[in-house]
Amino acid sequence: MTEFLLSVHVLVAIVTVGSITVAASMFPRIALRACDGGEEREGRSEGTGTAVLLHRVCTGYAVAGVVVPVFGIATGAQLGVLTDAWLIVSLVLTVAAAALLGLAVLPGQRRLLALAEGAATEEEARPTASRLSMVTGVFNILWAVVVVLMIVRPGSTTGA
């Protein structure tokens, strides 16, 4: 059972968190390009369509990503490591990353999309894009630290 829980945890983490990380990192640049104009297609610049798609990826995978900590906690319970410091720190960082995603990254993407669809210039949208890039970078760093903690597991007796 532990192998199943761990497998689902790792697979869903790779698919969801990896997708969010890539899409969120690409979003500010693509949205700025949409503000700059770009090729018009069906009343919307091509960059805006791509930005909308990236935002949908982030939103959809954020919802699916709830499975990651659920299976992680179940795996930790099976292994008897729920009170280990590395797991507690990982959970706290996961909650921080989720809060950052829900309270800053996704709303920032929506603001930037509104600017792009409202025909804002690149200069008008640049401060919003810069803030979003910074917040997304912090989000990505939080996940990188969680991944390292999951691999290294300080105090682990497995030798890893």
C-alpha positions in Angstrom: 0.0 0.0 0.0 2.9 2.4 0.8 4.3 1.9 -2.7 1.0 2.8 -4.3 0.5 5.9 -2.1 4.0 7.1 -2.8 3.7 6.4 -6.5 0.5 8.4 -6.8 2.0 11.2 -4.7 5.1 11.5 -6.9 3.3 11.1 -10.2 0.7 13.7 -9.4 3.3 16.0 -8.1 5.4 15.8 -11.3 2.4 16.3 -13.5 0.6 19.1 -11.5 3.3 21.0 -9.9 5.6 20.7 -12.9 2.9 22.0 -15.2 2.0 24.9 -12.9 5.7 25.9 -12.5 6.3 26.0 -16.2 3.0 27.7 -17.2 3.3 30.3 -14.4 6.9 31.1 -15.3 6.0 31.6 -19.0 2.8 33.6 -18.3 4.2 37.1 -17.6 6.3 37.3 -20.7 3.5 36.0 -22.9 0.9 38.3 -21.4 3.3 41.3 -21.9 3.7 40.3 -25.5 -0.1 40.3 -25.8 -0.2 43.8 -24.4 2.3 44.9 -27.0 -0.2 43.9 -29.8 0.8 40.7 -31.6 -1.0 39.1 -34.4 -4.8 39.5 -34.3 -6.9 36.4 -34.6 -10.7 36.3 -33.9 -10.6 39.7 -32.1 -7.8 38.6 -29.7 -4.1 38.8 -30.1 -2.4 35.5 -30.4 -0.4 36.3 -27.3 -3.6 36.8 -25.3 -4.9 33.4 -26.4 -1.7 31.8 -25.2 -1.8 33.7 -21.9 -5.4 32.6 -21.4 -4.3 28.9 -22.0 -1.4 29.2 -19.6 -3.8 30.7 -16.9 -6.2 27.8 -17.5 -3.3 25.3 -17.1 -2.3 27.0 -13.8 -5.9 27.1 -12.5 -6.8 23.5 -13.5 -3.7 21.9 -12.2 -3.9 23.9 -9.0 -7.2 22.2 -8.3 -5.8 18.8 -9.3 -2.7 19.5 -7.2 -4.7 19.1 -4.0 -4.1 15.4 -4.4 -0.4 15.8 -3.9 -0.4 16.7 -0.2 -3.3 14.3 0.5 -1.3 11.3 -0.8 1.9 12.7 0.7 0.2 12.8 4.2 -1.2 9.3 3.6 2.3 8.0 2.6 3.9 9.7 5.7 1.3 8.1 7.9 2.1 4.7 6.4 5.8 5.2 6.9 5.3 6.6 10.4 7.1 9.9 9.7 4.3 12.4 10.2 6.1 14.0 13.1 9.6 14.2 11.5 10.8 17.8 11.1 11.6 17.5 7.4 8.0 16.4 6.7 6.5 19.2 8.8 8.7 21.8 7.1 7.6 20.4 3.7 4.0 20.6 4.7 4.4 24.2 5.9 6.2 25.2 2.7 3.5 23.4 0.6 0.8 25.4 2.4 2.8 28.6 1.8 3.2 27.7 -1.9 -0.5 26.9 -2.3 -1.4 30.2 -0.5 0.9 32.1 -2.8 -0.5 30.5 -5.8 -4.2 31.1 -4.8 -3.7 34.6 -3.3 -1.1 36.1 -5.6 -0.1 34.2 -8.7 -3.5 33.4 -10.1 -5.0 36.8 -9.2 -1.9 38.5 -10.7 -2.4 36.5 -13.9 -6.1 37.6 -14.0 -5.0 41.2 -13.6 -2.5 40.9 -16.4 -5.0 39.2 -18.6 -7.5 42.0 -18.0 -4.8 44.5 -19.0 -4.0 42.6 -22.2 -7.6 42.2 -23.1 -8.2 45.9 -22.3 -5.6 46.9 -24.9 -3.2 48.2 -22.3 0.3 49.0 -23.6 3.3 47.0 -22.6 4.6 49.9 -20.6 1.3 50.0 -18.6 1.4 46.3 -17.9 5.1 46.0 -17.1 4.9 46.7 -13.3 2.1 44.1 -12.9 4.1 41.6 -15.0 7.3 42.3 -12.9 5.5 41.7 -9.6 3.9 38.5 -11.0 7.3 37.3 -12.2 8.8 37.9 -8.7 5.9 36.1 -6.9 6.0 33.2 -9.4 9.8 32.9 -8.7 9.2 32.7 -5.0 6.5 30.1 -5.6 8.9 28.0 -7.7 11.7 28.3 -5.1 9.3 27.0 -2.4 8.5 24.0 -4.5 12.2 23.4 -5.2 12.9 23.4 -1.5 10.1 20.9 -0.9 11.5 18.6 -3.6 14.9 18.7 -2.0 13.5 18.0 1.4 11.6 15.0 0.0 14.8 13.6 -1.6 17.3 14.3 1.2 14.9 13.7 4.2 17.3 15.0 7.0 17.7 12.3 9.6 16.6 9.5 7.2 18.0 6.1 7.9 17.8 5.0 4.3 21.2 6.5 3.5 19.8 8.9 0.9 
